[in-house]
Amino acid sequence: MRRREFIVAGALLAASCAAPMAAGGKAFSSDRISVVTQGSGPDVVLVHGLGSSRDVWREMVAAVPGYRYHLVQMQGFGGTPIGESNKTGTIAGPVAAEIARYISEARLDRPAVIGHSMGGWIAMALAARHPDAVSRVMVLDMLPFMGAMFGPPGTTAESVRPVADQIRDRMMASDDAARRKVIEATIATMIKAEDRRAEAVTQSFASDAGMSARSMHELISTDLRPELANVKVPVTVLYVRSPVAPVTDAQMDGFYKLSYANVPQAKLVRIPDAWHFIMWDAPQRFAEEVRAFLDG
């Protein structure tokens, strides 16, 4: 390749993965999140889960071309330096607000949003609290009130708070050896494809322990269901039945239907033969669902 061609090719590659520009030509700046873009076409925002990184989307981005993907990274997860604002307080709610600011400053025209796990909760909060910011939402294996899984029927955010407190405090008190053991055991129930587990363990262990603990507390003790009536766009929810869930497929279907009853335009799809990391356990099926979602 001649030198000029090499320079041009390098410039194009850099542009395809560049940090997005806000209004006025300034790069978007945040100490909660960073964003990189890949591809070209209609805008799609991707939000990873707790203790994860934007790398979870790499196969999907390659498999579903024709879009400009905005890959969000929560600062403090996946081995990234923790941002000052993420060192205290809640994470998911403020990150949703920060993504809304990014969409506004980058002048995106109501992008689609796809979120996995905690990222799915963030996507729902974004659509409920900033209903004019997005055009559609896809949630991967996440409930609007995770606390419902930690108590009996009728559990509320207030009644489950002591459980959330205990989980947060236990996570923060764990030393590295105990923490890694818990992460490995947890990931073994979240990813069916055994060859993908090491990457998830590495990302989770490299995440800030305090930020992870506070995020878990927030997700367990915050009930987003009353806000879902504010969501005015189509919502697709892909979910699984966990191998450790003591329920049948039909019971899981009913639980998700009830959880998303307040969403006016909800489409619920259970993905068989996959666990929590749907994008890794069922990549072909996942790519098909993403294409249908984005074309809808």
ZADO-1210 file (C-alpha; in nm, 4 decimals, padded with zeros to 6 digits):
<atoms>
<atom x="00.0000" y="00.0000" z="00.0000" code="MET" pos="1"/>
<atom x="00.1400" y="00.3402" z="-00.0936" code="ARG" pos="2"/>
<atom x="00.2032" y="00.5906" z="00.1851" code="ARG" pos="3"/>
<atom x="-00.0888" y="00.8171" z="00.0858" code="ARG" pos="4"/>
<atom x="-00.3297" y="00.5223" z="00.0761" code="GLU" pos="5"/>
<atom x="-00.2026" y="00.4057" z="00.4139" code="PHE" pos="6"/>
<atom x="-00.2636" y="00.7488" z="00.5669" code="ILE" pos="7"/>
<atom x="-00.6157" y="00.7689" z="00.4209" code="VAL" pos="8"/>
<atom x="-00.7018" y="00.4168" z="00.5402" code="ALA" pos="9"/>
<atom x="-00.5712" y="00.4987" z="00.8861" code="GLY" pos="10"/>
<atom x="-00.7752" y="00.8169" z="00.9012" code="ALA" pos="11"/>
<atom x="-01.0923" y="00.6328" z="00.8015" code="LEU" pos="12"/>
<atom x="-01.0321" y="00.3661" z="01.0662" code="LEU" pos="13"/>
<atom x="-00.9713" y="00.6284" z="01.3320" code="ALA" pos="14"/>
<atom x="-01.2889" y="00.8119" z="01.2314" code="ALA" pos="15"/>
<atom x="-01.4950" y="00.4937" z="01.2540" code="SER" pos="16"/>
<atom x="-01.3919" y="00.4417" z="01.6184" code="CYS" pos="17"/>
<atom x="-01.3606" y="00.8033" z="01.7257" code="ALA" pos="18"/>
<atom x="-01.5033" y="00.9615" z="02.0357" code="ALA" pos="19"/>
<atom x="-01.8257" y="01.1365" z="01.9270" code="PRO" pos="20"/>
<atom x="-01.8418" y="01.5113" z="01.8980" code="MET" pos="21"/>
<atom x="-02.0894" y="01.7186" z="02.0938" code="ALA" pos="22"/>
<atom x="-02.2576" y="02.0330" z="01.9688" code="ALA" pos="23"/>
<atom x="-02.0095" y="02.3012" z="01.8784" code="GLY" pos="24"/>
<atom x="-01.7432" y="02.0526" z="01.7696" code="GLY" pos="25"/>
<atom x="-01.6268" y="01.9639" z="02.1228" code="LYS" pos="26"/>
<atom x="-01.5725" y="01.6022" z="02.2197" code="ALA" pos="27"/>
<atom x="-01.8332" y="01.4697" z="02.4646" code="PHE" pos="28"/>
<atom x="-01.6859" y="01.4751" z="02.8147" code="SER" pos="29"/>
<atom x="-01.8058" y="01.2750" z="03.1150" code="SER" pos="30"/>
<atom x="-01.6473" y="01.1115" z="03.4173" code="ASP" pos="31"/>
<atom x="-01.9336" y="00.8594" z="03.4410" code="ARG" pos="32"/>
<atom x="-01.9223" y="00.7147" z="03.0902" code="ILE" pos="33"/>
<atom x="-01.7151" y="00.7132" z="02.7762" code="SER" pos="34"/>
<atom x="-01.8525" y="00.6476" z="02.4278" code="VAL" pos="35"/>
<atom x="-01.6882" y="00.5298" z="02.1065" code="VAL" pos="36"/>
<atom x="-01.8588" y="00.4871" z="01.7712" code="THR" pos="37"/>
<atom x="-01.8244" y="00.2184" z="01.5069" code="GLN" pos="38"/>
<atom x="-01.9813" y="00.1881" z="01.1634" code="GLY" pos="39"/>
<atom x="-02.2152" y="00.4168" z="00.9755" code="SER" pos="40"/>
<atom x="-02.5907" y="00.4386" z="00.9329" code="GLY" pos="41"/>
<atom x="-02.8814" y="00.4898" z="01.1729" code="PRO" pos="42"/>
<atom x="-02.7704" y="00.5448" z="01.5316" code="ASP" pos="43"/>
<atom x="-02.7830" y="00.2663" z="01.7912" code="VAL" pos="44"/>
<atom x="-02.6666" y="00.3085" z="02.1534" code="VAL" pos="45"/>
<atom x="-02.5298" y="-00.0039" z="02.3258" code="LEU" pos="46"/>
<atom x="-02.5096" y="-00.0290" z="02.7070" code="VAL" pos="47"/>
<atom x="-02.3283" y="-00.3150" z="02.8820" code="HIS" pos="48"/>
<atom x="-02.4117" y="-00.4682" z="03.2186" code="GLY" pos="49"/>
<atom x="-02.2761" y="-00.4636" z="03.5735" code="LEU" pos="50"/>
<atom x="-01.9064" y="-00.5494" z="03.5929" code="GLY" pos="51"/>
<atom x="-01.8835" y="-00.5790" z="03.2161" code="SER" pos="52"/>
<atom x="-01.7505" y="-00.3726" z="02.9253" code="SER" pos="53"/>
<atom x="-01.8494" y="-00.2593" z="02.5791" code="ARG" pos="54"/>
<atom x="-01.6490" y="-00.5535" z="02.4400" code="ASP" pos="55"/>
<atom x="-01.9553" y="-00.7754" z="02.4943" code="VAL" pos="56"/>
<atom x="-02.1028" y="-00.6225" z="02.1774" code="TRP" pos="57"/>
<atom x="-01.8136" y="-00.6834" z="01.9390" code="ARG" pos="58"/>
<atom x="-01.9574" y="-00.9933" z="01.7677" code="GLU" pos="59"/>
<atom x="-02.3016" y="-00.8361" z="01.7345" code="MET" pos="60"/>
<atom x="-02.1623" y="-00.5161" z="01.5835" code="VAL" pos="61"/>
<atom x="-01.9743" y="-00.7241" z="01.3253" code="ALA" pos="62"/>
<atom x="-02.2762" y="-00.9466" z="01.2542" code="ALA" pos="63"/>
<atom x="-02.5269" y="-00.6619" z="01.2087" code="VAL" pos="64"/>
<atom x="-02.3612" y="-00.3950" z="00.9892" code="PRO" pos="65"/>
<atom x="-02.5283" y="-00.0879" z="00.8433" code="GLY" pos="66"/>
<atom x="-02.5602" y="00.1105" z="01.1674" code="TYR" pos="67"/>
<atom x="-02.3564" y="00.3638" z="01.3598" code="ARG" pos="68"/>
<atom x="-02.3070" y="00.2028" z="01.6978" code="TYR" pos="69"/>
<atom x="-02.2392" y="00.4157" z="02.0053" code="HIS" pos="70"/>
<atom x="-02.0720" y="00.1857" z="02.2574" code="LEU" pos="71"/>
<atom x="-02.1105" y="00.3148" z="02.6114" code="VAL" pos="72"/>
<atom x="-01.8573" y="00.2232" z="02.8801" code="GLN" pos="73"/>
<atom x="-01.9426" y="00.2862" z="03.2441" code="MET" pos="74"/>
<atom x="-01.6225" y="00.4186" z="03.3992" code="GLN" pos="75"/>
<atom x="-01.5111" y="00.1789" z="03.6733" code="GLY" pos="76"/>
<atom x="-01.6363" y="-00.1410" z="03.5129" code="PHE" pos="77"/>
<atom x="-01.4391" y="-00.3817" z="03.2977" code="GLY" pos="78"/>
<atom x="-01.0981" y="-00.2575" z="03.4093" code="GLY" pos="79"/>
<atom x="-01.1562" y="00.1068" z="03.3168" code="THR" pos="80"/>
<atom x="-01.0518" y="00.3803" z="03.5636" code="PRO" pos="81"/>
<atom x="-01.3417" y="00.4761" z="03.7861" code="ILE" pos="82"/>
<atom x="-01.4792" y="00.8236" z="03.7242" code="GLY" pos="83"/>
<atom x="-01.5016" y="01.0626" z="04.0174" code="GLU" pos="84"/>
<atom x="-01.8825" y="01.0734" z="04.0017" code="SER" pos="85"/>
<atom x="-01.9032" y="00.6924" z="04.0132" code="ASN" pos="86"/>
<atom x="-01.7054" y="00.6675" z="04.3392" code="LYS" pos="87"/>
<atom x="-02.0103" y="00.7408" z="04.5556" code="THR" pos="88"/>
<atom x="-02.3867" y="00.7110" z="04.5381" code="GLY" pos="89"/>
<atom x="-02.6026" y="00.5376" z="04.2819" code="THR" pos="90"/>
<atom x="-02.4872" y="00.4484" z="03.9315" code="ILE" pos="91"/>
<atom x="-02.7669" y="00.3243" z="03.7024" code="ALA" pos="92"/>
<atom x="-02.9997" y="00.6237" z="03.7333" code="GLY" pos="93"/>
<atom x="-02.7257" y="00.8845" z="03.6872" code="PRO" pos="94"/>
<atom x="-02.5787" y="00.6899" z="03.3920" code="VAL" pos="95"/>
<atom x="-02.9215" y="00.6930" z="03.2235" code="ALA" pos="96"/>
<atom x="-02.9280" y="01.0718" z="03.2636" code="ALA" pos="97"/>
<atom x="-02.5736" y="01.0972" z="03.1283" code="GLU" pos="98"/>
<atom x="-02.6625" y="00.8934" z="02.8199" code="ILE" pos="99"/>
<atom x="-02.9580" y="01.1271" z="02.7633" code="ALA" pos="100"/>
<atom x="-02.7124" y="01.4193" z="02.7775" code="ARG" pos="101"/>
<atom x="-02.4851" y="01.2426" z="02.5315" code="TYR" pos="102"/>
<atom x="-02.7727" y="01.1863" z="02.2880" code="ILE" pos="103"/>
<atom x="-02.8602" y="01.5557" z="02.3099" code="SER" pos="104"/>
<atom x="-02.5067" y="01.6924" z="02.2819" code="GLU" pos="105"/>
<atom x="-02.4111" y="01.4546" z="01.9988" code="ALA" pos="106"/>
<atom x="-02.7353" y="01.5574" z="01.8241" code="ARG" pos="107"/>
<atom x="-02.8512" y="01.2015" z="01.7699" code="LEU" pos="108"/>
<atom x="-03.1998" y="01.1762" z="01.6231" code="ASP" pos="109"/>
<atom x="-03.3844" y="00.9438" z="01.8614" code="ARG" pos="110"/>
<atom x="-03.1475" y="00.6452" z="01.8399" code="PRO" pos="111"/>
<atom x="-03.2414" y="00.2879" z="01.9185" code="ALA" pos="112"/>
<atom x="-03.0997" y="00.1656" z="02.2504" code="VAL" pos="113"/>
<atom x="-02.9951" y="-00.1897" z="02.3407" code="ILE" pos="114"/>
<atom x="-02.8952" y="-00.2745" z="02.6969" code="GLY" pos="115"/>
<atom x="-02.7817" y="-00.5949" z="02.8634" code="HIS" pos="116"/>
<atom x="-02.8638" y="-00.6705" z="03.2279" code="SER" pos="117"/>
<atom x="-02.7952" y="-00.3490" z="03.4243" code="MET" pos="118"/>
<atom x="-02.7632" y="-00.1814" z="03.0839" code="GLY" pos="119"/>
<atom x="-03.1183" y="-00.2963" z="03.0106" code="GLY" pos="120"/>
<atom x="-03.2416" y="-00.1282" z="03.3297" code="TRP" pos="121"/>
<atom x="-03.0583" y="00.1866" z="03.2236" code="ILE" pos="122"/>
<atom x="-03.2196" y="00.1691" z="02.8776" code="ALA" pos="123"/>
<atom x="-03.5636" y="00.1420" z="03.0385" code="MET" pos="124"/>
<atom x="-03.4938" y="00.4328" z="03.2732" code="ALA" pos="125"/>
<atom x="-03.3721" y="00.6390" z="02.9776" code="LEU" pos="126"/>
<atom x="-03.6907" y="00.5703" z="02.7803" code="ALA" pos="127"/>
<atom x="-03.9161" y="00.6368" z="03.0818" code="ALA" pos="128"/>
<atom x="-03.7445" y="00.9523" z="03.2032" code="ARG" pos="129"/>
<atom x="-03.6504" y="01.0965" z="02.8631" code="HIS" pos="130"/>
<atom x="-03.9311" y="00.9648" z="02.6399" code="PRO" pos="131"/>
<atom x="-03.8425" y="01.1876" z="02.3440" code="ASP" pos="132"/>
<atom x="-03.4756" y="01.0847" z="02.3380" code="ALA" pos="133"/>
<atom x="-03.5058" y="00.7347" z="02.1882" code="VAL" pos="134"/>
<atom x="-03.7002" y="00.5573" z="01.9139" code="SER" pos="135"/>
<atom x="-03.7052" y="00.2018" z="02.0490" code="ARG" pos="136"/>
<atom x="-03.5500" y="-00.0077" z="02.3244" code="VAL" pos="137"/>
<atom x="-03.4230" y="-00.3643" z="02.3503" code="MET" pos="138"/>
<atom x="-03.3626" y="-00.5126" z="02.6958" code="VAL" pos="139"/>
<atom x="-03.1543" y="-00.8278" z="02.7412" code="LEU" pos="140"/>
<atom x="-03.2494" y="-01.0418" z="03.0392" code="ASP" pos="141"/>
<atom x="-03.3353" y="-00.7745" z="03.2931" code="MET" pos="142"/>
<atom x="-03.6348" y="-00.6918" z="03.5079" code="LEU" pos="143"/>
<atom x="-03.7535" y="-00.3411" z="03.5930" code="PRO" pos="144"/>
<atom x="-03.7524" y="-00.4440" z="03.9614" code="PHE" pos="145"/>
<atom x="-03.4783" y="-00.6925" z="04.0412" code="MET" pos="146"/>
<atom x="-03.5802" y="-00.6885" z="04.4045" code="GLY" pos="147"/>
<atom x="-03.8818" y="-00.9028" z="04.3179" code="ALA" pos="148"/>
<atom x="-03.6381" y="-01.1951" z="04.2810" code="MET" pos="149"/>
<atom x="-03.5129" y="-01.1487" z="04.6377" code="PHE" pos="150"/>
<atom x="-03.8386" y="-01.1693" z="04.8281" code="GLY" pos="151"/>
<atom x="-04.1858" y="-01.3231" z="04.8391" code="PRO" pos="152"/>
<atom x="-04.4776" y="-01.2127" z="04.6204" code="PRO" pos="153"/>
<atom x="-04.5675" y="-00.8547" z="04.7020" code="GLY" pos="154"/>
<atom x="-04.2077" y="-00.7539" z="04.7745" code="THR" pos="155"/>
<atom x="-04.1561" y="-00.3775" z="04.7534" code="THR" pos="156"/>
<atom x="-03.8490" y="-00.1605" z="04.7190" code="ALA" pos="157"/>
<atom x="-03.8807" y="-00.0699" z="05.0843" code="GLU" pos="158"/>
<atom x="-03.9316" y="-00.4249" z="05.2139" code="SER" pos="159"/>
<atom x="-03.6348" y="-00.5613" z="05.0196" code="VAL" pos="160"/>
<atom x="-03.3959" y="-00.2827" z="05.1177" code="ARG" pos="161"/>
<atom x="-03.2484" y="-00.4736" z="05.4159" code="PRO" pos="162"/>
<atom x="-03.1597" y="-00.7582" z="05.1782" code="VAL" pos="163"/>
<atom x="-03.0011" y="-00.5114" z="04.9378" code="ALA" pos="164"/>
<atom x="-02.8059" y="-00.3597" z="05.2272" code="ASP" pos="165"/>
<atom x="-02.6719" y="-00.7009" z="05.3294" code="GLN" pos="166"/>
<atom x="-02.5669" y="-00.7903" z="04.9744" code="ILE" pos="167"/>
<atom x="-02.3927" y="-00.4550" z="04.9250" code="ARG" pos="168"/>
<atom x="-02.2111" y="-00.4763" z="05.2583" code="ASP" pos="169"/>
<atom x="-02.1028" y="-00.8355" z="05.1991" code="ARG" pos="170"/>
<atom x="-01.9700" y="-00.7509" z="04.8536" code="MET" pos="171"/>
<atom x="-01.7738" y="-00.4537" z="04.9851" code="MET" pos="172"/>
<atom x="-01.6261" y="-00.6539" z="05.2745" code="ALA" pos="173"/>
<atom x="-01.4941" y="-00.9386" z="05.0574" code="SER" pos="174"/>
<atom x="-01.1205" y="-00.9685" z="05.0001" code="ASP" pos="175"/>
<atom x="-00.9875" y="-01.0344" z="04.6503" code="ASP" pos="176"/>
<atom x="-00.9736" y="-01.4131" z="04.6879" code="ALA" pos="177"/>
<atom x="-01.3321" y="-01.4388" z="04.8145" code="ALA" pos="178"/>
<atom x="-01.4542" y="-01.1896" z="04.5564" code="ARG" pos="179"/>
<atom x="-01.2980" y="-01.3805" z="04.2676" code="ARG" pos="180"/>
<atom x="-01.4465" y="-01.7079" z="04.3940" code="LYS" pos="181"/>
<atom x="-01.7952" y="-01.5558" z="04.4020" code="VAL" pos="182"/>
<atom x="-01.7519" y="-01.4018" z="04.0568" code="ILE" pos="183"/>
<atom x="-01.6391" y="-01.7334" z="03.9058" code="GLU" pos="184"/>
<atom x="-01.9332" y="-01.9195" z="04.0613" code="ALA" pos="185"/>
<atom x="-02.1802" y="-01.6544" z="03.9471" code="THR" pos="186"/>
<atom x="-02.0502" y="-01.6376" z="03.5895" code="ILE" pos="187"/>
<atom x="-02.0739" y="-02.0177" z="03.5692" code="ALA" pos="188"/>
<atom x="-02.4521" y="-01.9795" z="03.6043" code="THR" pos="189"/>
<atom x="-02.4733" y="-01.6860" z="03.3608" code="MET" pos="190"/>
<atom x="-02.2853" y="-01.8119" z="03.0550" code="ILE" pos="191"/>
<atom x="-02.3607" y="-02.1508" z="02.9030" code="LYS" pos="192"/>
<atom x="-02.0722" y="-02.1266" z="02.6539" code="ALA" pos="193"/>
<atom x="-01.7851" y="-02.2316" z="02.8793" code="GLU" pos="194"/>
<atom x="-01.5177" y="-02.0857" z="02.6518" code="ASP" pos="195"/>
<atom x="-01.6610" y="-01.7344" z="02.7077" code="ARG" pos="196"/>
<atom x="-01.6627" y="-01.7429" z="03.0874" code="ARG" pos="197"/>
<atom x="-01.2992" y="-01.6444" z="03.1432" code="ALA" pos="198"/>
<atom x="-01.3470" y="-01.3117" z="02.9660" code="GLU" pos="199"/>
<atom x="-01.6494" y="-01.2232" z="03.1767" code="ALA" pos="200"/>
<atom x="-01.4688" y="-01.3223" z="03.4979" code="VAL" pos="201"/>
<atom x="-01.1718" y="-01.1051" z="03.4033" code="THR" pos="202"/>
<atom x="-01.3918" y="-00.8041" z="03.3285" code="GLN" pos="203"/>
<atom x="-01.5944" y="-00.8425" z="03.6468" code="SER" pos="204"/>
<atom x="-01.2916" y="-00.8915" z="03.8734" code="PHE" pos="205"/>
<atom x="-01.1232" y="-00.5888" z="03.7130" code="ALA" pos="206"/>
<atom x="-01.4295" y="-00.3751" z="03.7925" code="SER" pos="207"/>
<atom x="-01.4327" y="-00.1448" z="04.0924" code="ASP" pos="208"/>
<atom x="-01.5661" y="-00.3473" z="04.3846" code="ALA" pos="209"/>
<atom x="-01.7433" y="-00.0575" z="04.5531" code="GLY" pos="210"/>
<atom x="-01.9119" y="00.0547" z="04.2315" code="MET" pos="211"/>
<atom x="-02.0270" y="-00.3021" z="04.1677" code="SER" pos="212"/>
<atom x="-02.1685" y="-00.3340" z="04.5198" code="ALA" pos="213"/>
<atom x="-02.3540" y="-00.0029" z="04.5040" code="ARG" pos="214"/>
<atom x="-02.4925" y="-00.0864" z="04.1597" code="SER" pos="215"/>
<atom x="-02.6285" y="-00.4181" z="04.2833" code="MET" pos="216"/>
<atom x="-02.7883" y="-00.2422" z="04.5801" code="HIS" pos="217"/>
<atom x="-02.9500" y="00.0140" z="04.3515" code="GLU" pos="218"/>
<atom x="-03.0925" y="-00.2448" z="04.1125" code="LEU" pos="219"/>
<atom x="-03.2395" y="-00.4546" z="04.3942" code="ILE" pos="220"/>
<atom x="-03.3876" y="-00.1611" z="04.5860" code="SER" pos="221"/>
<atom x="-03.5240" y="00.0489" z="04.2968" code="THR" pos="222"/>
<atom x="-03.8600" y="-00.0377" z="04.1416" code="ASP" pos="223"/>
<atom x="-03.8834" y="00.1046" z="03.7905" code="LEU" pos="224"/>
<atom x="-04.2226" y="-00.0523" z="03.7137" code="ARG" pos="225"/>
<atom x="-04.4374" y="00.2530" z="03.8021" code="PRO" pos="226"/>
<atom x="-04.2350" y="00.4641" z="03.5557" code="GLU" pos="227"/>
<atom x="-04.2751" y="00.2264" z="03.2620" code="LEU" pos="228"/>
<atom x="-04.6108" y="00.3764" z="03.1646" code="ALA" pos="229"/>
<atom x="-04.4092" y="00.6785" z="03.0494" code="ASN" pos="230"/>
<atom x="-04.2335" y="00.4701" z="02.7823" code="VAL" pos="231"/>
<atom x="-04.3910" y="00.5696" z="02.4506" code="LYS" pos="232"/>
<atom x="-04.1712" y="00.3635" z="02.2169" code="VAL" pos="233"/>
<atom x="-04.1629" y="-00.0063" z="02.1233" code="PRO" pos="234"/>
<atom x="-03.9763" y="-00.2219" z="02.3753" code="VAL" pos="235"/>
<atom x="-03.8417" y="-00.5685" z="02.2960" code="THR" pos="236"/>
<atom x="-03.7369" y="-00.7808" z="02.5925" code="VAL" pos="237"/>
<atom x="-03.5233" y="-01.0892" z="02.5323" code="LEU" pos="238"/>
<atom x="-03.4989" y="-01.3100" z="02.8379" code="TYR" pos="239"/>
<atom x="-03.4009" y="-01.6588" z="02.9498" code="VAL" pos="240"/>
<atom x="-03.4796" y="-01.8996" z="03.2274" code="ARG" pos="241"/>
<atom x="-03.1678" y="-01.9172" z="03.4400" code="SER" pos="242"/>
<atom x="-03.0343" y="-02.2671" z="03.5119" code="PRO" pos="243"/>
<atom x="-03.0589" y="-02.1882" z="03.8840" code="VAL" pos="244"/>
<atom x="-03.4097" y="-02.0375" z="03.8718" code="ALA" pos="245"/>
<atom x="-03.6528" y="-02.2627" z="04.0626" code="PRO" pos="246"/>
<atom x="-03.9346" y="-02.2024" z="03.8131" code="VAL" pos="247"/>
<atom x="-04.0690" y="-02.3513" z="03.4918" code="THR" pos="248"/>
<atom x="-04.0542" y="-02.1856" z="03.1504" code="ASP" pos="249"/>
<atom x="-04.4242" y="-02.1008" z="03.1791" code="ALA" pos="250"/>
<atom x="-04.3749" y="-01.9444" z="03.5218" code="GLN" pos="251"/>
<atom x="-04.0849" y="-01.7358" z="03.3942" code="MET" pos="252"/>
<atom x="-04.2974" y="-01.6225" z="03.0989" code="ASP" pos="253"/>
<atom x="-04.5719" y="-01.5153" z="03.3364" code="GLY" pos="254"/>
<atom x="-04.3298" y="-01.3318" z="03.5626" code="PHE" pos="255"/>
<atom x="-04.1873" y="-01.1275" z="03.2750" code="TYR" pos="256"/>
<atom x="-04.5338" y="-01.0537" z="03.1372" code="LYS" pos="257"/>
<atom x="-04.6422" y="-00.9212" z="03.4752" code="LEU" pos="258"/>
<atom x="-04.3211" y="-00.7215" z="03.5228" code="SER" pos="259"/>
<atom x="-04.3642" y="-00.5402" z="03.1908" code="TYR" pos="260"/>
<atom x="-04.7413" y="-00.4984" z="03.2106" code="ALA" pos="261"/>
<atom x="-04.7065" y="-00.1185" z="03.2311" code="ASN" pos="262"/>
<atom x="-04.5199" y="-00.0918" z="02.8997" code="VAL" pos="263"/>
<atom x="-04.7726" y="00.0001" z="02.6287" code="PRO" pos="264"/>
<atom x="-04.5705" y="-00.1524" z="02.3421" code="GLN" pos="265"/>
<atom x="-04.3851" y="-00.4474" z="02.4901" code="ALA" pos="266"/>
<atom x="-04.2728" y="-00.7558" z="02.2975" code="LYS" pos="267"/>
<atom x="-04.1422" y="-01.0373" z="02.5175" code="LEU" pos="268"/>
<atom x="-03.9288" y="-01.3155" z="02.3683" code="VAL" pos="269"/>
<atom x="-03.7777" y="-01.5981" z="02.5716" code="ARG" pos="270"/>
<atom x="-03.4583" y="-01.7322" z="02.4153" code="ILE" pos="271"/>
<atom x="-03.4184" y="-02.1072" z="02.4750" code="PRO" pos="272"/>
<atom x="-03.0775" y="-02.2735" z="02.5106" code="ASP" pos="273"/>
<atom x="-02.9177" y="-01.9497" z="02.6328" code="ALA" pos="274"/>
<atom x="-02.8345" y="-01.8100" z="02.9728" code="TRP" pos="275"/>
<atom x="-02.7877" y="-01.4519" z="03.0899" code="HIS" pos="276"/>
<atom x="-02.5265" y="-01.3537" z="02.8276" code="PHE" pos="277"/>
<atom x="-02.7598" y="-01.4139" z="02.5331" code="ILE" pos="278"/>
<atom x="-02.5229" y="-01.2474" z="02.2861" code="MET" pos="279"/>
<atom x="-02.2569" y="-01.5112" z="02.3595" code="TRP" pos="280"/>
<atom x="-02.4717" y="-01.8200" z="02.4160" code="ASP" pos="281"/>
<atom x="-02.6957" y="-01.7744" z="02.1107" code="ALA" pos="282"/>
<atom x="-02.5100" y="-01.5321" z="01.8796" code="PRO" pos="283"/>
<atom x="-02.6939" y="-01.6229" z="01.5590" code="GLN" pos="284"/>
<atom x="-03.0383" y="-01.6038" z="01.7171" code="ARG" pos="285"/>
<atom x="-02.9406" y="-01.2818" z="01.8906" code="PHE" pos="286"/>
<atom x="-02.8234" y="-01.1215" z="01.5656" code="ALA" pos="287"/>
<atom x="-03.1538" y="-01.2182" z="01.4029" code="GLU" pos="288"/>
<atom x="-03.3512" y="-01.0599" z="01.6878" code="GLU" pos="289"/>
<atom x="-03.1419" y="-00.7425" z="01.6682" code="VAL" pos="290"/>
<atom x="-03.1985" y="-00.7136" z="01.2926" code="ARG" pos="291"/>
<atom x="-03.5740" y="-00.7562" z="01.3378" code="ALA" pos="292"/>
<atom x="-03.5729" y="-00.5035" z="01.6226" code="PHE" pos="293"/>
<atom x="-03.3795" y="-00.2404" z="01.4262" code="LEU" pos="294"/>
<atom x="-03.5835" y="-00.2950" z="01.1099" code="ASP" pos="295"/>
<atom x="-03.9137" y="-00.2717" z="01.2955" code="GLY" pos="296"/>
</atoms>
